[in-house]
Every structure is written in C-alpha cells, then in structure tokens.
C-alpha cells in the first residue's frame, strides 16, 4: 500500500456479468460522499484507446476465435491498453486521488483460465512479470472479486444492452463460452487464496440467488474500509 495521504487504487473484478459496473458506481459514490477525491476507470478502453479498440476487434472475432489463440498473444493488447491507462492512473494516485477501476490488469486471470491446468503456473509467472515488471503497470492496493454463480452471470449478460464493440452481437466470444467463464471463476478464487494480502472475495449469491446491489455494496465497502481505512 502507498503511504499516508497518497491515493489508493481499488479494482473491481469477477467473471462477465457479475455486476462489476454497478458495484464500481456504488463504491465511487460512497467514497465521494465521504469527501474523497475519486476517479473512475473502466477497462478495456474500447472506444478511447488504440489498443482498447484492438481488444474489441479481437473479442468480436476479427482475427479468428480468441478462445483458440494462445493467451501469450491474446493477453498483449489488453496489457498494452492497461499500460497506457496506467500512466494516467499513476498521476491521479500521486495527486492523492482514489481510483476505482472496473477491471484492470488483474482481469488477465481470464487469460490464465484459457490455459491447460498444467501450464497455468508457468503462464501466470510470465503474465505478472510482463505487466508489473516489464511494462510497469500500476499494482492495485486492493482487488475486490465479486463471486457470483456463473449461471446467474450468464442471465445478467443476456440482459445487457448491445455494445458497440461487439458489432451488434449480444455477447462477445469470451462471454459466449460458458466453460471458459466457469474456469475463470475458479481462477479468481485461487488468486484470492494465494494473494489474500491484497485480493479479497465478496460472495454475492445466497442459495443460488443474487443478493440486492445495496447488500453487496455494503460488503464491498466493508472490505475497502477494513483494508484501506476508507
């Protein structure tokens, strides 16, 4: 964590359709109500970044099925978008502002989930070194993983408005792959278990039903307050 008086970077994570956007908005509003200067970010930058636009094209299938391409390649446009955005994030943090981001470099857990089990450790080491070590991407102070049952997430995805980067399709290639979403959910749990100092999970379902956004927010804010003295 950064020193007293410095900004804090909180990233909202989870599989597609888990409610990251809603919880990002609620956390930003709560922190601002406490008098904190807060910036919000959202990745990928599909429409405002050269590399974010490339991610959108990849997820649309312009270069082939991204679920069939090696993660060593598909991770790169994400990381380039995140490395570029990290420059602005560092400026905000140096100014003492908080940053709450809907996804960030930590979302590359989805890339880990594409690998066979026996190769995930090797790829993980490459991934984190590439981003944090070689590209200098800002490391979050806290990563909040929203754990939602994958079938519930799929229902939420089907309710989303059509997004420009999908080219009119309801879901992108990654969202359509339910098996991948299941694998990613498992990887998020593993990341929390292995990095509990700065990753935390919030259980958002009870008996197979999604909790109300306000109830989930109270758990999220409780973790932020406990970990970062919000």
C-alpha positions in Angstrom: 0.0 0.0 0.0 1.0 3.6 -0.5 1.9 6.0 2.2 -0.5 8.1 4.2 -2.0 10.9 2.1 -1.5 9.1 -1.2 -4.2 7.8 -3.4 -5.5 4.3 -3.5 -6.2 2.0 -6.4 -9.2 -0.3 -6.0 -10.1 -2.7 -8.8 -13.4 -4.5 -9.1 -13.1 -8.0 -10.6 -15.1 -11.1 -11.5 -16.4 -13.0 -14.4 -18.5 -11.5 -17.1 -22.0 -10.5 -15.8 -21.1 -10.5 -12.1 -22.2 -6.8 -11.6 -18.8 -5.0 -11.6 -20.2 -1.9 -13.2 -22.9 -1.5 -10.6 -20.6 -2.1 -7.7 -18.0 0.3 -9.2 -20.5 3.0 -9.4 -21.8 2.5 -5.9 -18.3 2.5 -4.4 -17.3 5.7 -6.2 -20.5 7.4 -5.0 -19.9 6.2 -1.4 -16.3 7.3 -1.3 -17.2 10.7 -2.8 -19.9 11.1 -0.1 -17.1 10.8 2.4 -15.3 13.7 0.9 -12.7 11.7 -1.0 -11.4 12.8 -4.5 -12.2 9.7 -6.6 -11.6 8.9 -10.3 -13.4 6.0 -12.1 -11.8 4.0 -14.8 -13.1 1.1 -16.9 -11.2 -1.5 -19.0 -10.8 -2.3 -21.8 -10.9 1.3 -23.2 -12.8 0.0 -26.3 -13.5 3.5 -27.7 -10.9 5.8 -26.3 -7.6 3.8 -26.7 -5.9 2.4 -29.8 -5.1 -0.9 -28.0 -8.5 -1.0 -26.4 -10.1 -0.8 -29.8 -7.9 -3.7 -30.8 -9.2 -5.7 -27.9 -12.7 -5.0 -29.1 -11.9 -6.3 -32.6 -10.3 -9.4 -31.1 -13.3 -10.2 -29.0 -15.6 -9.7 -32.0 -13.6 -12.4 -33.8 -12.0 -10.2 -36.4 -8.7 -12.1 -36.1 -10.2 -15.6 -35.6 -11.7 -17.1 -32.5 -9.8 -15.5 -29.5 -10.6 -18.6 -27.4 -8.5 -20.7 -29.7 -5.5 -18.3 -29.8 -2.6 -18.7 -27.3 -3.0 -16.4 -24.2 0.6 -15.3 -24.7 -0.8 -13.5 -27.7 -4.3 -12.5 -26.7 -3.1 -11.0 -23.4 -0.9 -8.5 -25.2 -3.5 -6.0 -26.5 -5.1 -6.0 -23.1 -1.8 -5.3 -21.4 -0.9 -2.5 -23.9 -4.2 -0.8 -23.2 -3.7 -1.2 -19.4 -0.1 0.0 -19.5 -1.2 3.2 -21.4 -4.0 3.8 -18.9 -1.7 3.1 -16.0 0.2 6.4 -16.8 -2.9 8.4 -16.1 -3.8 6.3 -13.0 -0.3 7.0 -11.5 -0.9 10.7 -12.0 -4.2 10.5 -10.1 -2.6 8.5 -7.3 0.3 10.9 -7.0 -2.2 13.7 -6.6 -3.7 11.9 -3.6 -6.9 10.8 -5.5 -8.5 7.4 -5.2 -9.1 5.4 -8.4 -11.8 2.8 -8.6 -11.5 0.7 -11.8 -14.0 -1.6 -13.4 -11.4 -4.3 -14.3 -7.7 -3.7 -14.9 -4.5 -5.7 -15.4 -5.8 -8.2 -12.9 -8.6 -9.2 -15.4 -6.0 -11.2 -17.2 -7.0 -14.0 -14.8 -9.3 -14.8 -17.8 -6.2 -15.4 -19.9 -4.8 -17.8 -17.3 -8.1 -19.7 -17.3 -7.7 -20.4 -21.0 -4.5 -22.5 -20.4 -4.5 -26.2 -19.6 -4.2 -26.7 -15.8 -0.6 -28.0 -16.0 0.6 -24.8 -17.8 -1.2 -22.2 -15.7 1.5 -21.7 -13.2 4.1 -21.0 -15.9 1.9 -18.7 -17.7 0.9 -16.8 -14.5 4.5 -16.1 -13.7 5.1 -14.8 -17.3 1.9 -12.7 -17.2 2.6 -10.9 -13.9 6.2 -10.3 -14.7 5.3 -8.9 -18.1 2.8 -6.5 -16.7 4.1 -5.4 -13.4 7.8 -6.0 -14.1 8.4 -5.2 -17.7 5.5 -2.8 -18.6 5.4 -1.0 -15.2 1.6 -1.3 -14.8 0.3 0.1 -11.5 -0.3 -2.6 -8.9 -3.7 -2.2 -7.1 -3.9 -1.6 -3.4 -7.0 -3.8 -3.3 -8.7 -6.2 -5.8 -12.3 -6.9 -4.9 -13.5 -10.1 -6.6 -17.3 -10.4 -6.9 -18.1 -14.1 -6.7 -21.4 -14.8 -8.5 -22.6 -18.2 -9.6 -21.8 -18.5 -13.4 -25.4 -19.4 -14.4 -26.6 -16.2 -12.7 -23.8 -14.2 -14.6 -25.0 -15.7 -17.9 -28.5 -14.5 -17.2 -27.1 -11.0 -16.5 -25.1 -10.9 -19.7 -28.3 -11.7 -21.7 -29.9 -8.6 -20.1 -27.1 -6.2 -21.2 -27.7 -3.6 -23.8 -25.9 -4.3 -27.1 -22.4 -2.8 -27.0 -20.7 -1.1 -29.9 -17.5 -3.2 -29.8 -19.5 -6.5 -30.3 -20.6 -5.3 -33.7 -24.3 -5.8 -32.9 -23.9 -9.2 -31.3 -25.4 -9.7 -27.8 -22.3 -11.4 -26.4 -18.6 -11.3 -27.4 -16.6 -14.5 -28.0 -15.5 -14.8 -24.4 -19.0 -14.2 -22.9 -20.4 -16.9 -25.2 -18.0 -19.6 -23.9 -19.7 -20.7 -20.6 -17.0 -23.3 -20.0 -14.4 -20.5 -20.0 -16.5 -18.5 -17.6 -16.5 -21.5 -15.2 -12.8 -21.9 -15.4 -12.2 -18.1 -14.8 -14.4 -18.3 -11.7 -12.2 -21.0 -10.3 -9.1 -19.0 -11.1 -10.4 -15.9 -9.4 -10.9 -18.0 -6.2 -7.4 -19.3 -6.5 -6.0 -15.8 -6.9 -7.8 -14.7 -3.7 -6.4 -17.7 -1.8 -2.9 -17.1 -3.0 -2.8 -13.3 -2.7 -5.1 -12.6 0.4 -3.0 -9.6 1.4 -4.4 -7.5 -1.5 -7.1 -9.7 -3.1 -10.5 -10.2 -1.3 -13.6 -12.0 -2.4 -17.2 -11.0 -1.8 -19.9 -13.8 -2.0 -22.7 -12.2 -3.9 -25.2 -15.1 -4.0 -27.2 -16.9 -1.4 -28.9 -20.2 -2.2 -28.4 -19.6 -5.9 -29.9 -16.1 -5.9 -28.1 -12.9 -6.5 -28.2 -10.5 -3.5 -29.5 -7.0 -3.9 -26.9 -4.5 -5.2 -27.0 -2.4 -2.0 -26.3 -5.5 0.2 -23.4 -6.5 -2.0 -22.1 -2.9 -1.8 -22.1 -2.9 2.0 -19.9 -6.0 1.9 -17.6 -4.4 -0.7 -17.4 -1.1 1.3 -16.7 -3.1 4.5 -13.7 -4.7 2.9 -12.4 -1.5 1.5 -12.7 0.2 4.9 -11.1 -2.7 6.7 -8.2 -3.0 4.2 -7.6 0.6 3.3 -9.2 2.7 6.1 -11.7 4.4 3.7 
